[in-house]
């Protein structure tokens, strides 16, 4: 996540993940027009700092900056810390209530620099029912230090706590107008949210006391359901936001008459945003100094579009997107020569997501971080994705009422200039089922995909029904058919590529993490004729356990995906791979973090034990210190190598790499006894 200091817009800040340091997230900054390390500063260099929040368990939005003041959440204690980067020797110091049971995210520093507004999640009494609130945290002056060289405790000022969830506070530069969105169970934020505005009433000390004139801008109860994201005020105090009221996430703004206006001349059948699993997303940003204008991006007909939209004339000035297929974290700043720049994170099929400054007037982009476009050393080794549209079916399956439809995938052929597959032999295929499940497979360069394709294995990254990027109707195909529509589409993608003569029908495999792990296991259990082997990374095996044990953010997600619990308990049981082991005949490997709060580790253990009892080959690797996903470099490598080793044993090929063997239960070979 990148941020430009709007009080000093020549300075950009960003988070860097360091797998070699246990996955620690480090905050750095430099001048927007410095493409060396001359002005680079590492603001949280000490290993005790990890700029990460646990709000919603997925985090995001873990810091904010204004006028050189940085406020951030630290992972170890979930505390809020303040550091004045105007002082080179300044160290972060904790502010606010200083209670380790309180979590904070989605920070915005008020221009007065007297307080920060943010989301607070309160775990003092309950985890599964942790109340959410929008709060103001006073920012102490540098002189208010106690005898322990600490800032004194200061109570959070609760501004709004009337809903189950709240997100994305934005403050108008014109006055103390505040906007944010909120929602309630059983919805997720991509189902239905409400956009609010209010005035922040300040006390004599400049600290908020209450919200006044609270009003609903859009998404009021009783109105047609819409998902509203990214409230943003421009220089003139006009409120811009994104809504899917047309069926696709498109830009809108609040007119002077208080009525919602379309920013586009007519809605586009394209999404201008994605699902907000994390805080801090930014694909819409007002352009300072350019009246009625916002930077936007969207994908249409498989092509990424980047541009400046004038909401008054509805005209879009196209900005060339140099080979990019994914962009985000939009911020506007200035070079030291006064040129306006768009700071963003972007990547494409041959380029990892990296930090760029985009000179709007010169229509050119310069890279700050990450590897450059892949060097000549990798020429001939990178597999570039081909978008595939394939036929599938819609529920009710096996019925005359089931209709034909299309689904989507990115196909990556095996690519290695130094090796050629055997004549008259088609490559194995690995199908990837993305997590979420309300998420999307991207065509941006991913090393984990290239790991497989450079070793002779084709990959299909599937955007099954329920994925985002194709509008509300497509993403709601999965409601309430999780474990059915996704399974149908992953199987259809694999069989389509096999029938097209691109891959070996007898060597189809599937892998997924989290919800994608559930889809993987459901494919193995309910469509055993399709795949030969699978891998589940922190995946779900028992939907009933998930409905009863998961965290607050997703506590009622299964209501949409499957049905209300316990009323629909029979359906939860029917779709759970754990209760269908009798039909599962495919070997599988399970990889699980032992500190996972999203998918409890027992989900993997239950499935492994069931497969062991049935006599099916199975492997199980647990990682100490890992949560939902693997952050440590050694575990990332081990997880990939373990999967390759396991697949090689099942599909009957030798690995080119020297890989430590994985213990395989029920394996008849002597090497694993």
KOLSELUM-803839 format. One line per field, with one value per residue (C-alpha): chain; x, y, z; residue number from 1. Coordinates in steps of 0.2 Angstrom, whole numbers, always signed. Example, Ala and Ser with C-alpha at 12.3 -4.5 7.8 and 13.67 -1.06 7.14 Angstrom:
BEGIN
c: A;A
X: +62;+68
Y: -22;-5
Z: +39;+36
k: 1;2
//
This chain:
BEGIN
c: A;A;A;A;A;A;A;A;A;A;A;A;A;A;A;A;A;A;A;A;A;A;A;A;A;A;A;A;A;A;A;A;A;A;A;A;A;A;A;A;A;A;A;A;A;A;A;A;A;A;A;A;A;A;A;A;A;A;A;A;A;A;A;A;A;A;A;A;A;A;A;A;A;A;A;A;A;A;A;A;A;A;A;A;A;A;A;A;A;A;A;A;A;A;A;A;A;A;A;A;A;A;A;A;A;A;A;A;A;A;A;A;A;A;A;A;A;A;A;A;A;A;A;A;A;A;A;A;A;A;A;A;A;A;A;A;A;A;A;A;A;A;A;A;A;A;A;A;A;A;A;A;A;A;A;A;A;A;A;A;A;A;A;A;A;A;A;A;A;A;A;A;A;A;A;A;A;A;A;A;A;A;A;A;A;A;A;A;A;A;A;A;A;A;A;A;A;A;A;A;A;A;A;A;A;A;A;A;A;A;A;A;A;A;A;A;A;A;A;A;A;A;A;A;A;A;A;A;A;A;A;A;A;A;A;A;A;A;A;A;A;A;A;A;A;A;A;A;A;A;A;A;A;A;A;A;A;A;A;A;A;A;A;A;A;A;A;A;A;A;A;A;A;A;A;A;A;A;A;A;A;A;A;A;A;A;A;A;A;A;A;A;A;A;A;A;A;A;A;A;A;A;A;A;A;A;A;A;A;A;A;A;A;A;A;A;A;A;A;A;A;A;A;A;A;A;A;A;A;A;A;A;A;A;A;A;A;A;A;A;A;A;A;A;A;A;A;A;A;A;A;A;A;A;A;A;A;A;A;A;A;A;A;A;A;A;A;A;A;A;A;A;A;A;A;A;A;A;A;A;A;A;A;A;A;A;A;A;A;A;A;A;A;A;A;A;A;A;A;A;A;A;A;A;A;A;A;A;A;A;A;A;A;A;A;A;A;A;A;A;A;A;A;A;A;A;A;A;A;A;A;A;A;A;A;A;A;A;A;A;A;A;A;A;A;A;A;A;A;A;A;A;A;A;A;A;A;A;A;A;A;A;A;A;A;A;A;A;A;A;A;A;A;A;A;A;A;A;A;A;A;A;A;A;A;A;A;A;A;A;A;A;A;A;A;A;A;A;A;A;A;A;A;A;A;A;A;A;A;A;A;A;A;A;A;A;A;A;A;A;A;A;A;A;A;A;A;A;A;A;A;A;A;A;A;A;A;A;A;A;A;A;A;A;A;A;A;A;A;A;A;A;A;A;A;A;A;A;A;A;A;A;A;A;A;A;A;A;A;A;A;A;A;A;A;A;A;A;A;A;A;A;A;A;A;A;A;A;A;A;A;A;A;A;A;A;A;A;A;A;A;A;A;A;A;A;A;A;A;A;A;A;A;A;A;A;A;A;A;A;A;A;A;A;A;A;A;A;A;A;A;A;A;A;A;A;A;A;A;A;A;A;A;A;A;A;A;A;A;A;A;A;A;A;A;A;A;A;A;A;A;A;A;A;A;A;A;A;A;A;A;A;A
X: +0;+7;+3;+8;+10;-3;+5;+21;+16;+34;+36;+29;+28;+25;+25;+38;+36;+52;+50;+68;+63;+49;+37;+39;+31;+42;+38;+49;+48;+58;+55;+42;+55;+70;+74;+89;+91;+97;+82;+76;+72;+68;+56;+53;+71;+71;+64;+52;+41;+29;+17;+2;-15;-26;-43;-54;-39;-34;-29;-23;-23;-11;-3;-7;+4;+1;+14;+28;+18;+16;+3;+4;-2;+11;+8;+15;+3;-9;-5;-6;+11;+16;+33;+38;+48;+53;+65;+78;+82;+63;+57;+39;+30;+13;-2;-21;-29;-14;-24;-18;-36;-40;-36;-35;-34;-40;-31;-33;-24;-34;-25;-24;-12;-22;-30;-32;-48;-48;-58;-57;-61;-63;-58;-59;-74;-76;-67;-82;-93;-79;-88;-82;-82;-75;-65;-54;-37;-29;-11;-1;+12;+30;+32;+19;+30;+29;+44;+45;+47;+30;+15;+1;-15;-28;-46;-52;-67;-80;-88;-99;-103;-121;-116;-107;-93;-86;-73;-63;-65;-62;-60;-64;-50;-63;-71;-73;-85;-82;-88;-86;-96;-103;-113;-121;-121;-125;-119;-101;-95;-97;-115;-122;-115;-121;-112;-113;-108;-107;-99;-85;-89;-72;-70;-60;-44;-47;-51;-68;-82;-96;-102;-116;-128;-126;-135;-136;-129;-132;-137;-150;-160;-175;-167;-160;-144;-128;-110;-101;-83;-69;-77;-65;-67;-59;-52;-69;-76;-86;-88;-84;-86;-88;-105;-111;-129;-128;-123;-104;-93;-94;-89;-102;-102;-113;-120;-122;-141;-137;-142;-131;-124;-116;-98;-99;-111;-118;-113;-100;-101;-84;-78;-68;-64;-62;-69;-62;-55;-42;-42;-34;-39;-38;-43;-52;-43;-47;-34;-28;-29;-40;-58;-71;-57;-53;-40;-49;-45;-55;-53;-64;-62;-47;-38;-33;-39;-31;-37;-43;-61;-70;-86;-94;-91;-90;-74;-60;-42;-34;-17;-6;-4;+13;+10;+1;-14;-16;-15;-20;-15;-18;-11;-7;+9;+21;+39;+52;+50;+31;+25;+10;+13;+1;+9;+3;+7;+6;+12;+9;+12;+31;+32;+28;+18;+30;+29;+28;+27;+17;+20;+3;+8;+22;+12;+27;+30;+45;+48;+53;+53;+53;+62;+62;+53;+60;+78;+85;+92;+74;+70;+63;+58;+42;+25;+13;-5;-18;-36;-47;-66;-74;-92;-99;-116;-127;-137;-147;-135;-141;-158;-166;-166;-147;-142;-126;-114;-96;-83;-65;-47;-29;-19;+0;+9;+25;+39;+58;+70;+82;+71;+58;+44;+45;+38;+20;+17;+6;+11;+2;-10;-11;-28;-28;-44;-42;-47;-60;-71;-76;-60;-51;-36;-25;-13;+0;+17;+17;+33;+23;+15;+31;+38;+27;+27;+46;+46;+35;+18;+4;-6;-24;-29;-48;-60;-75;-93;-92;-76;-75;-71;-86;-100;-113;-122;-107;-100;-117;-118;-110;-124;-129;-119;-102;-95;-105;-103;-84;-82;-91;-81;-64;-68;-74;-58;-47;-58;-59;-40;-38;-51;-42;-26;-16;-13;-13;-31;-23;-12;-24;-21;-28;-22;-30;-29;-42;-59;-49;-43;-61;-65;-50;-56;-73;-67;-58;-73;-87;-79;-66;-66;-58;-42;-28;-21;-23;-16;-25;-16;-25;-41;-59;-64;-80;-91;-101;-85;-82;-99;-97;-78;-72;-69;-81;-78;-83;-95;-110;-102;-108;-126;-124;-113;-123;-138;-143;-135;-142;-157;-147;-136;-140;-133;-117;-114;-119;-106;-92;-78;-75;-91;-89;-72;-81;-81;-64;-51;-37;-21;-19;-7;-11;-1;-7;-1;-4;-8;-22;-37;-47;-47;-43;-29;-41;-49;-33;-31;-49;-47;-29;-35;-50;-39;-27;-40;-47;-29;-27;-10;-9;+4;+2;+14;+11;+21;+24;+22;+12;-6;-18;-5;+14;+25;+42;+53;+58;+40;+35;+49;+45;+27;+30;+44;+33;+18;+30;+38;+21;+14;+29;+26;+8;+9;+25;+39;+56;+59;+74;+76;+84;+70;+69;+56;+39;+32;+17;+5;-2;+12;+17;+35;+49;+56;+41;+40
Y: +0;+17;+34;+52;+64;+77;+91;+87;+79;+76;+62;+44;+31;+12;-5;-18;-37;-46;-65;-66;-57;-69;-59;-43;-27;-12;+6;+16;+33;+43;+58;+54;+58;+49;+33;+29;+27;+44;+50;+33;+31;+15;+21;+5;-3;-11;-29;-25;-15;-24;-12;-24;-24;-39;-30;-42;-54;-49;-31;-18;+1;-1;+17;+35;+50;+69;+83;+70;+63;+44;+34;+15;-1;-13;-32;-38;-28;-21;-4;+13;+21;+39;+44;+61;+58;+77;+72;+60;+52;+50;+33;+27;+29;+22;+33;+31;+19;+7;-9;-25;-31;-16;-17;-2;+1;+13;+28;+46;+60;+76;+92;+100;+85;+85;+68;+53;+45;+26;+10;+1;-17;-21;-38;-35;-45;-56;-61;-67;-53;-39;-23;-11;+8;+23;+32;+48;+46;+62;+65;+71;+85;+81;+89;+78;+64;+56;+50;+34;+44;+38;+47;+46;+36;+45;+38;+35;+46;+34;+43;+30;+12;+8;-6;-22;-15;+1;+6;+19;+36;+51;+69;+84;+97;+111;+108;+94;+84;+65;+51;+32;+17;+3;-13;-27;-46;-56;-46;-44;-27;-33;-37;-21;-6;+11;+27;+40;+58;+69;+84;+81;+93;+98;+103;+118;+108;+104;+85;+78;+76;+69;+67;+80;+79;+61;+56;+42;+47;+30;+12;+16;+1;-2;+4;-7;-16;-9;-11;+6;+8;+22;+38;+52;+71;+82;+100;+107;+96;+85;+68;+54;+35;+19;+9;-6;+0;-3;-21;-16;-5;+12;+29;+42;+58;+68;+84;+101;+97;+82;+70;+56;+59;+47;+51;+42;+47;+30;+15;+4;-15;-15;-15;+0;-8;-25;-34;-25;-40;-28;-9;+4;+0;+14;+13;+30;+46;+65;+75;+90;+106;+98;+102;+88;+76;+58;+45;+29;+11;-3;-18;-20;-35;-41;-24;-13;+5;+19;+37;+54;+56;+73;+69;+86;+82;+63;+63;+51;+55;+39;+36;+23;+8;+1;-18;-17;-29;-24;-7;+0;+11;+27;+43;+60;+70;+82;+81;+94;+102;+104;+91;+81;+63;+48;+36;+18;+0;-9;-25;-36;-53;-50;-38;-41;-28;-13;+5;+18;+37;+41;+58;+63;+77;+67;+51;+41;+29;+27;+13;+15;-3;-21;-30;-21;-29;-46;-46;-54;-68;-74;-73;-89;-95;-84;-91;-78;-80;-83;-78;-93;-93;-110;-117;-122;-125;-116;-124;-134;-146;-162;-154;-149;-132;-130;-117;-116;-101;-95;-95;-88;-93;-89;-103;-103;-116;-124;-113;-117;-112;-125;-140;-148;-160;-178;-181;-187;-182;-168;-159;-161;-147;-139;-130;-115;-112;-94;-90;-79;-86;-68;-64;-65;-73;-60;-61;-51;-60;-73;-82;-97;-100;-98;-111;-124;-119;-118;-136;-142;-141;-131;-120;-114;-100;-101;-86;-98;-91;-81;-72;-53;-42;-48;-38;-43;-56;-66;-65;-70;-86;-93;-88;-101;-113;-113;-130;-133;-118;-117;-135;-136;-122;-129;-146;-138;-128;-143;-154;-140;-139;-158;-159;-145;-156;-144;-155;-173;-179;-192;-180;-166;-159;-145;-133;-120;-110;-105;-105;-112;-126;-130;-130;-141;-154;-153;-157;-172;-178;-174;-176;-189;-194;-177;-175;-187;-177;-161;-149;-139;-124;-119;-125;-129;-147;-145;-131;-134;-131;-115;-109;-111;-107;-93;-75;-61;-53;-70;-76;-75;-76;-94;-88;-82;-96;-110;-105;-100;-111;-122;-121;-127;-139;-154;-144;-139;-158;-163;-151;-154;-165;-172;-181;-187;-196;-212;-204;-197;-208;-195;-192;-175;-165;-152;-137;-127;-113;-117;-99;-98;-88;-88;-107;-117;-130;-144;-142;-150;-162;-169;-172;-180;-192;-197;-200;-210;-221;-224;-229;-215;-207;-191;-179;-166;-152;-139;-123;-115;-96;-95;-88;-88;-89;-91;-76;-83;-86;-104;-109;-102;-112;-127;-127;-126;-139;-151;-149;-153;-168;-175;-172;-181;-196;-197;-192;-202;-189;-185;-168;-158;-150;-158;-158;-165;-179;-177;-191;-199;-209;-225;-224;-242;-236;-241;-223;-217;-232
Z: +0;-5;+1;-4;+11;+5;+16;+7;-10;-15;-3;-5;+8;+5;+14;+9;+14;+19;+19;+24;+40;+44;+33;+42;+34;+34;+31;+19;+11;-3;-14;-28;-41;-34;-43;-33;-15;-12;-2;+4;+23;+32;+45;+55;+53;+70;+69;+83;+71;+59;+51;+50;+58;+62;+60;+50;+52;+34;+39;+27;+29;+43;+42;+37;+35;+35;+37;+41;+55;+53;+62;+61;+69;+75;+74;+90;+101;+89;+96;+87;+86;+81;+73;+67;+51;+51;+64;+58;+75;+80;+86;+86;+102;+107;+108;+112;+124;+123;+126;+117;+114;+103;+85;+73;+54;+40;+47;+41;+49;+51;+43;+60;+65;+82;+79;+68;+63;+61;+62;+79;+82;+101;+107;+125;+128;+113;+97;+87;+92;+92;+90;+77;+78;+70;+83;+84;+93;+100;+93;+108;+105;+106;+123;+132;+138;+155;+166;+156;+140;+134;+129;+142;+139;+130;+127;+110;+105;+98;+83;+76;+82;+75;+63;+63;+52;+46;+34;+24;+33;+22;+28;+16;+14;+14;+31;+44;+34;+36;+25;+27;+23;+34;+33;+44;+45;+36;+21;+16;+9;-9;-5;+2;+11;+16;+13;+27;+29;+45;+52;+65;+80;+88;+106;+112;+111;+93;+97;+91;+103;+92;+74;+70;+55;+52;+36;+23;+6;-3;+1;+14;+21;+10;-5;-19;-13;-18;-14;-11;-9;-9;-3;-8;-7;-20;-18;-19;-6;-19;-13;-26;-23;-32;-32;-41;-42;-61;-59;-61;-49;-58;-52;-45;-35;-24;-33;-26;-24;-13;-27;-33;-51;-63;-66;-83;-97;-95;-84;-91;-90;-82;-64;-58;-41;-33;-17;-1;+9;+16;+20;+10;-8;-20;-38;-38;-33;-36;-45;-35;-46;-59;-56;-57;-61;-54;-59;-63;-70;-76;-87;-103;-115;-106;-108;-93;-95;-85;-87;-80;-79;-79;-70;-77;-95;-93;-104;-101;-105;-108;-100;-108;-97;-102;-102;-85;-81;-63;-54;-38;-23;-33;-25;-33;-29;-37;-43;-36;-53;-50;-62;-56;-54;-51;-39;-40;-38;-55;-64;-79;-86;-87;-72;-53;-44;-41;-36;-50;-52;-68;-75;-81;-93;-100;-101;-95;-80;-69;-57;-39;-32;-36;-51;-67;-82;-82;-88;-103;-91;-90;-108;-114;-96;-93;-98;-103;-99;-113;-108;-111;-112;-110;-109;-92;-84;-72;-57;-55;-62;-69;-73;-89;-81;-81;-94;-103;-99;-100;-87;-88;-85;-88;-97;-95;-106;-100;-105;-103;-118;-112;-111;-123;-117;-124;-141;-142;-124;-117;-101;-85;-79;-63;-60;-48;-38;-30;-13;-7;-15;-19;-27;-44;-53;-60;-75;-66;-65;-51;-47;-40;-57;-66;-54;-62;-80;-80;-74;-88;-80;-88;-76;-78;-66;-65;-63;-59;-56;-41;-46;-46;-62;-71;-62;-49;-58;-61;-44;-37;-47;-32;-20;-13;-23;-15;-18;-34;-46;-42;-43;-60;-67;-62;-69;-85;-87;-85;-97;-110;-110;-111;-125;-134;-135;-124;-108;-103;-98;-86;-77;-71;-54;-44;-30;-20;-3;+9;+0;-15;-4;-1;-20;-22;-10;-16;-34;-27;-17;-29;-46;-43;-61;-66;-56;-51;-37;-27;-14;-1;+7;+23;+15;+22;+23;+35;+31;+47;+57;+47;+51;+69;+72;+60;+64;+64;+47;+38;+52;+42;+24;+23;+24;+6;+1;+7;+17;+35;+49;+57;+46;+31;+41;+29;+15;+24;+28;+10;+2;+15;+8;+25;+25;+7;+9;+3;-14;-13;-21;-26;-16;-8;+1;+15;+21;+36;+47;+65;+70;+57;+64;+48;+44;+60;+58;+63;+46;+38;+53;+51;+33;+34;+47;+37;+21;+32;+38;+21;+14;+2;+0;+9;+16;+29;+33;+47;+49;+66;+67;+51;+50;+35;+21;+22;+25;+29;+15;+20;+22;+5;-3;+7;+3;-16;-16;-5;-18;-33;-24;-19;-37;-44;-33;-39;-57;-60;-65;-58;-52;-59;-41;-26;-15;+3;+3;+10;+22;+13;+22;+14;+1;-4;-10;+1;+1;+11;+24
k: 1;2;3;4;5;6;7;8;9;10;11;12;13;14;15;16;17;18;19;20;21;22;23;24;25;26;27;28;29;30;31;32;33;34;35;36;37;38;39;40;41;42;43;44;45;46;47;48;49;50;51;52;53;54;55;56;57;58;59;60;61;62;63;64;65;66;67;68;69;70;71;72;73;74;75;76;77;78;79;80;81;82;83;84;85;86;87;88;89;90;91;92;93;94;95;96;97;98;99;100;101;102;103;104;105;106;107;108;109;110;111;112;113;114;115;116;117;118;119;120;121;122;123;124;125;126;127;128;129;130;131;132;133;134;135;136;137;138;139;140;141;142;143;144;145;146;147;148;149;150;151;152;153;154;155;156;157;158;159;160;161;162;163;164;165;166;167;168;169;170;171;172;173;174;175;176;177;178;179;180;181;182;183;184;185;186;187;188;189;190;191;192;193;194;195;196;197;198;199;200;201;202;203;204;205;206;207;208;209;210;211;212;213;214;215;216;217;218;219;220;221;222;223;224;225;226;227;228;229;230;231;232;233;234;235;236;237;238;239;240;241;242;243;244;245;246;247;248;249;250;251;252;253;254;255;256;257;258;259;260;261;262;263;264;265;266;267;268;269;270;271;272;273;274;275;276;277;278;279;280;281;282;283;284;285;286;287;288;289;290;291;292;293;294;295;296;297;298;299;300;301;302;303;304;305;306;307;308;309;310;311;312;313;314;315;316;317;318;319;320;321;322;323;324;325;326;327;328;329;330;331;332;333;334;335;336;337;338;339;340;341;342;343;344;345;346;347;348;349;350;351;352;353;354;355;356;357;358;359;360;361;362;363;364;365;366;367;368;369;370;371;372;373;374;375;376;377;378;379;380;381;382;383;384;385;386;387;388;389;390;391;392;393;394;395;396;397;398;399;400;401;402;403;404;405;406;407;408;409;410;411;412;413;414;415;416;417;418;419;420;421;422;423;424;425;426;427;428;429;430;431;432;433;434;435;436;437;438;439;440;441;442;443;444;445;446;447;448;449;450;451;452;453;454;455;456;457;458;459;460;461;462;463;464;465;466;467;468;469;470;471;472;473;474;475;476;477;478;479;480;481;482;483;484;485;486;487;488;489;490;491;492;493;494;495;496;497;498;499;500;501;502;503;504;505;506;507;508;509;510;511;512;513;514;515;516;517;518;519;520;521;522;523;524;525;526;527;528;529;530;531;532;533;534;535;536;537;538;539;540;541;542;543;544;545;546;547;548;549;550;551;552;553;554;555;556;557;558;559;560;561;562;563;564;565;566;567;568;569;570;571;572;573;574;575;576;577;578;579;580;581;582;583;584;585;586;587;588;589;590;591;592;593;594;595;596;597;598;599;600;601;602;603;604;605;606;607;608;609;610;611;612;613;614;615;616;617;618;619;620;621;622;623;624;625;626;627;628;629;630;631;632;633;634;635;636;637;638;639;640;641;642;643;644;645;646;647;648;649;650;651;652;653;654;655;656;657;658;659;660;661;662;663;664;665;666;667;668;669;670;671;672;673
//
